[in-house]
């Protein structure tokens, strides 16, 4: 079995862990799942995990694809998808193809804009996880939510 096969199996397992009806067990596990799914992209991808009132996963959605160092994120589309799925809460994630998981000022500003937009329709944003090549950063854990 090659390294590529092992990585593909890890990605599939992570995708399975983010399947509808499953609980997100811990923030650390959630970061691990998202890292396995998003760390190898060569372009930025913005994704959202939608949750119901019992904190069960409704779905994992990759919403926007960008370039090597930026991705346009449209609050209208985020709100529309959350409402269409009857979500009560959301967790955002995006990758940094540079490999560095430190959030940029633009990441923090985008999080605040999305949080405000979703608050208008009573959907809570629990976290925004920035995925790098060798780790991830939770904005909630560093107090930037």
C-alpha positions as CSV (number, residue, x, y, z in Angstrom):
1,X,0.0,0.0,0.0
2,X,1.4,3.3,-1.1
3,X,1.5,6.6,0.9
4,X,-1.1,8.0,-1.5
5,X,-3.4,5.1,-0.8
6,X,-3.1,5.7,2.9
7,X,-3.8,9.4,2.5
8,X,-6.8,8.7,0.4
9,X,-8.2,6.3,3.0
10,X,-7.6,9.0,5.7
11,X,-9.5,11.5,3.6
12,X,-12.4,9.1,3.1
13,X,-12.5,8.3,6.8
14,X,-12.6,12.0,7.6
15,X,-15.4,12.6,5.1
16,X,-17.3,9.7,6.8
17,X,-16.8,11.3,10.2
18,X,-18.4,14.5,8.8
19,X,-21.5,12.6,7.5
20,X,-25.0,13.6,8.2
21,X,-26.3,12.6,11.7
22,X,-22.9,12.2,13.3
23,X,-21.8,14.2,16.3
24,X,-18.7,16.3,16.4
25,X,-17.1,14.7,19.4
26,X,-14.4,17.2,20.3
27,X,-13.0,20.4,18.8
28,X,-9.6,18.7,18.3
29,X,-11.2,15.8,16.4
30,X,-13.1,18.3,14.2
31,X,-9.9,20.1,13.4
32,X,-8.2,16.7,12.5
33,X,-11.1,15.7,10.2
34,X,-11.0,19.1,8.4
35,X,-7.3,19.0,8.1
36,X,-7.3,15.6,6.5
37,X,-9.8,16.8,4.0
38,X,-8.4,20.2,3.1
39,X,-4.6,20.3,3.7
40,X,-3.5,19.2,0.2
41,X,-5.5,21.6,-1.9
42,X,-3.3,23.7,-4.1
43,X,-5.9,26.6,-4.0
44,X,-8.0,28.0,-1.2
45,X,-11.3,26.3,-0.5
46,X,-13.9,27.7,2.0
47,X,-16.2,25.1,3.6
48,X,-18.9,25.0,6.1
49,X,-20.1,22.2,8.5
50,X,-23.8,22.7,9.3
51,X,-25.3,21.5,12.6
52,X,-28.7,20.9,14.0
53,X,-30.1,21.8,17.4
54,X,-28.5,18.6,18.9
55,X,-25.1,19.5,17.4
56,X,-25.4,16.7,14.9
57,X,-23.9,17.2,11.5
58,X,-26.4,18.2,8.8
59,X,-23.7,18.3,6.1
60,X,-20.2,19.3,5.1
61,X,-20.2,21.7,2.1
62,X,-17.2,23.1,0.1
63,X,-18.7,26.4,-0.9
64,X,-16.0,28.6,-2.6
65,X,-12.8,27.8,-4.4
66,X,-10.2,30.5,-4.8
67,X,-6.7,31.0,-6.0
68,X,-3.4,30.2,-4.3
69,X,-3.9,32.9,-1.6
70,X,-7.4,34.1,-1.6
71,X,-11.0,32.9,-1.9
72,X,-14.1,35.1,-2.4
73,X,-16.7,34.3,0.2
74,X,-20.3,35.6,-0.3
75,X,-22.4,35.9,2.9
76,X,-25.6,35.7,0.9
77,X,-24.7,32.2,-0.3
78,X,-23.6,31.1,3.1
79,X,-26.9,32.3,4.7
80,X,-29.0,30.7,1.9
81,X,-27.3,27.3,2.3
82,X,-27.7,27.4,6.1
83,X,-31.4,28.3,5.9
84,X,-32.0,25.7,3.2
85,X,-30.6,23.0,5.5
86,X,-32.5,24.3,8.6
87,X,-29.2,24.7,10.4
88,X,-28.9,26.0,13.9
89,X,-25.1,26.4,14.0
90,X,-22.2,26.4,11.6
91,X,-18.4,25.8,11.7
92,X,-16.4,27.4,8.9
93,X,-13.1,26.1,7.6
94,X,-10.7,27.0,4.9
95,X,-7.2,26.1,3.9
96,X,-4.1,28.0,3.3
97,X,-2.1,26.5,0.4
98,X,1.0,28.2,1.8
99,X,0.9,25.6,4.6
100,X,0.7,28.2,7.4
101,X,-2.4,27.9,9.5
102,X,-2.2,31.3,11.2
103,X,-5.4,33.3,10.4
104,X,-4.9,36.5,8.4
105,X,-6.6,39.8,9.2
106,X,-8.9,39.1,6.2
107,X,-9.8,35.7,7.7
108,X,-10.9,37.3,10.9
109,X,-12.8,40.0,9.1
110,X,-14.6,37.5,6.9
111,X,-15.5,35.5,10.0
112,X,-17.0,38.5,11.7
113,X,-19.0,39.4,8.5
114,X,-20.4,35.9,8.2
115,X,-21.1,35.7,11.9
116,X,-23.1,38.9,11.7
117,X,-25.0,37.8,8.7
118,X,-26.0,34.4,10.2
119,X,-26.9,36.1,13.5
120,X,-29.7,38.0,11.7
121,X,-31.4,34.6,11.1
122,X,-30.4,33.1,14.5
123,X,-27.7,30.7,13.3
124,X,-24.7,30.6,15.6
125,X,-21.1,30.4,14.3
126,X,-19.2,28.1,16.6
127,X,-15.7,28.3,15.0
128,X,-13.7,29.0,12.0
129,X,-10.8,26.6,11.5
130,X,-7.8,27.6,9.3
131,X,-6.1,24.5,7.9
132,X,-2.4,24.5,7.1
133,X,-0.2,21.7,5.8
134,X,1.0,20.5,9.2
135,X,-1.7,21.8,11.6
136,X,-4.8,23.9,12.0
137,X,-5.9,26.9,14.0
138,X,-9.3,27.4,15.6
139,X,-10.3,31.0,15.8
140,X,-12.5,30.1,18.8
141,X,-9.5,28.6,20.7
142,X,-7.4,31.8,20.1
143,X,-10.3,34.1,21.1
144,X,-10.8,35.6,17.7
145,X,-14.5,34.7,17.2
